[in-house]
Amino acid sequence: MIEKTCNLWIETAEYRCILTSAAVAEGEAVCDTRSAGEAAKRFAGLAGDLGRLLASRGNHVHLIRPGLCSFPIRQYQWSGPTLAIIERSARELAALVGTAKTLLPRPSPEEGEPTWETVSKALAFLPDNFIVVPGA
């Protein structure tokens, strides 16, 4: 895993991730993180597509569109990110993308728990094709 200051939407990559929860309202995923909100503005129907995936397959990493993956960081809309879900998501993502260059917003809150120091240690197993970018 490499940390790099770059733009999630401009940097060249085969996959981009958006941080998500399992929250669904009226059939649409609640896009309440910065990366998910930006993706919903860029891709028409994304909230509905992700909502259907969450309803049918659960709170896991999903390929929402070609090159665009969900990355769950919390179980519920109002709960905080948990290390267990972040670790599980990282393992699922690694299995999905293999050696492809993948951009991942930093999956931890700016303040609170788990800290980036704790999360980065848990994600240390990710190879260098995973680029962690600032912003969530």
Secondary structure, 3 states (H helix, E strand, C coil): CEECCCCCCCCCCCEEEEEECCCEECCEECCCCHHHHHHHHHCCCHHHHHHHHHHHHCCCCCEEECCEEEEECCCCCCCCCCHHHHHHHHHHHHHHHCCCCEEEECCCCCCCCCCHHHHHHHCCCCCCCEEEECCC
